[in-house]
Amino acid sequence: MSRASLVNEDQLAGVDVAALLAGGMRGPGAAGGMVSGCAVPAAIQAGLAGVRPRSLSFLAELVRRGGARYAARLPEPLPTPEQSALVRPWLAVAAEADGADESFARWLEAVAAIIDARDTGR
């Protein structure tokens, strides 16, 4: 693979994660589509916003217990307004998808794991 074909972090930071999530939730094997399609750009964007992995893990648990619709209505689903603004479109997409709560929660955990791995590698 040539260097010219590699996607850089700046490009991933500009990816429309909500649009990829929406597409992944519609296709077969929704959980796999979400993880492989947009977890890395989501982790980069969340990392740039200062999101800690434990915050996303906690949000995943809220989605499991109350559903994505419940989590989408929280005034501040993550600790800061900037972080909350980042995840609101993701939550909105998941809230609109029927039966996607567990898949979305697993996806949030995958994003958290990628952030953690990136932090550990630094």
N, C-alpha and C positions, 0 to 999 in steps of 0.2 A: 504494500500500500504506500502510495507516495504521500509526502508531507502535505501536498496541496489538497489532498482529499480528506485530510483529518479535520474534524470539527473542533474549533477551539472553544474555550470556556466563555468568551464573549458572545459567540454565536449561540451557545446553549442558554446563556442568561437572557437572551431575547426570544426564546421559544415561547409560544402561546401554550402553556401547559394545560389550561382549561380546555382548549380546543382538542388537544391530543387525548385528554381524559375522556371527553365526550365521545370521540371516535372509538376509543378503546372499550368504553362501556357498552357500545352498541354491537360490537363484533363478537364472534364466538371466542370463548375463553377470555372473558373480560379481564379477569385479574392478571393474567399473563400479558395481555395487551397493554394494560395500564403500566405495569412494572417495566416491561421492556421498552415501551414507547416514550415514557416521559418521566420516569423517576429520577434519572440523572439530571436533566435540566431543572426539575423541581428542586432537587437537592442543592444545586448550584445557586439557584435563585434564593432559596431559603437560607443558605449559608451566607450569602451576601447581605441578607436582611438581619443576620445575627440570630436566626432561629436555632435553638438548642435541640438536639435529638430528643431529649426527655419531654420537651413541649409537644412535639409531634406524636410521641408515644402516648402521652396523656390525651391528646385530641383523638387519637385512634381509639382509645378506650371509651371516650365519650361517644364516639360514633357507634361503637359496638353496643353500648348500653342504652343510648337514647335515639340512635339513628342519625343519619346525615342531615335530615331536616331539622332535628333538634339542634345539632351542632351549628348549622348554618344560621340559626336564629340567635346564637349567643352574641352578646354585645362585643365581646373581645375574646375570640376563640384562642388566640395566642397572646403572650404577655404584652406586646407593644402594639400601638395602632398600625405601624408599618407592617409588622408581621401579620397582623390580622387582615390587613388589606390584601396581602399576598395570597392568603389561603381562602379568602371569601369566594373568589370565582371557582376554586376547586370544590369547595363545599357546595356551592350552588349547583354545579354539574352533578355531583353525587346525590344531592337531594332530589334532583329531577329523575334520576335513574331508579327504576323499580328493582328492589331486591339487591342493591349494590352495596349495602352498608358494610358487610364483612369484607368484600373485595376492596372497597375503598379504605377500610381500616388497615388491611394488610398492606396496601399501597403506601399509606402514610408511614407505616412501620418500615417499609423498604426505603423510603426517602430518608427517614431518621437514621437508618443503618448506613446509608451512603454518606450522610453528613458526618456521622461518627467516624467512619473509615477515613474520610478526607481529613478530619481533624486529627486523628491518630497518626496519619501519615505525614503530617507537617512538623 
